[in-house]
Amino acid sequence: MKIEDISKKSKEYIRILKLAKRPKREEFFKISKIAGAAMALIGTIGFSIYLLMTVLPKGL
């Protein structure tokens, strides 16, 4: 990589960091609840598929 490329990339990263802001407390908790619910849902779906794949072949 050239030094100009590195300089250009670092300027882009600095610009993005300047635009970013820290979320408010309520916004953070709302995002955390949604992400937790999504993880629980995906985990439940995965566990039910696991149960189906282990229980059904033995029953047949």
C-alpha positions in Angstrom: 0.0 0.0 0.0 1.1 3.5 -0.7 1.3 6.1 2.0 -1.3 8.2 0.1 -3.7 5.3 0.3 -3.2 4.9 4.0 -3.6 8.6 4.5 -6.8 8.7 2.5 -8.3 5.7 4.4 -7.4 7.2 7.8 -9.1 10.5 6.8 -12.2 8.5 5.9 -12.2 6.7 9.3 -11.7 10.0 11.2 -14.6 11.6 9.3 -16.9 8.6 10.2 -15.8 8.8 13.9 -16.6 12.5 14.0 -20.1 11.8 12.6 -20.8 9.0 15.2 -22.5 9.9 18.4 -23.0 8.1 21.7 -26.5 6.6 22.0 -28.8 7.9 24.8 -29.5 5.6 27.7 -33.1 4.8 26.5 -31.9 4.1 22.9 -29.2 1.8 24.2 -31.6 -0.2 26.3 -34.1 -0.5 23.4 -31.4 -1.8 21.1 -30.2 -4.2 23.7 -33.7 -5.6 24.3 -34.3 -6.0 20.6 -30.9 -7.7 20.1 -31.5 -10.0 23.1 -35.0 -11.0 21.8 -33.6 -11.8 18.4 -30.9 -14.0 19.9 -33.4 -15.8 22.1 -35.7 -16.4 19.0 -32.8 -17.7 16.9 -31.7 -19.9 19.8 -35.2 -21.3 20.3 -35.5 -22.1 16.6 -32.1 -23.7 16.5 -32.8 -25.8 19.6 -36.2 -26.9 18.3 -34.5 -28.0 15.0 -31.9 -29.9 17.1 -34.6 -31.7 19.0 -36.4 -32.6 15.8 -33.3 -34.0 14.3 -32.4 -36.1 17.3 -35.8 -37.3 18.4 -37.5 -38.0 15.1 -34.9 -40.4 13.7 -35.1 -42.5 16.9 -38.9 -42.7 16.8 -39.1 -43.9 13.2 
